[in-house]
Amino acid sequence: MKNNDELIQIIMKKNIKVISIDVENKEFTTNDGNIYPILFDIDKNITTEGFQKAIDDSKKIMLNIIQNNE
């Protein structure tokens, strides 16, 4: 397993850009064409911008957890 500094650098470099959300099938598509499952409950009326904010906030939380777990 990579040490925390390496993991932090990998996460910081990864910038996911959401281009569409399929609420019915609980999936989202990114600008690189990848499709990912949505692993948490979302509002059926969520916007792409709102979902992008959730993804960005999740990234910040992950970085905070890793940095505080050293």
Secondary structure, 3 states (H helix, E strand, C coil): CCCHHHHHHHHHHCCCCEEEEECCCCEEEECCCCEEECCCCCCCCCCHHHHHHHHHHHHHHHHHHHHHCC
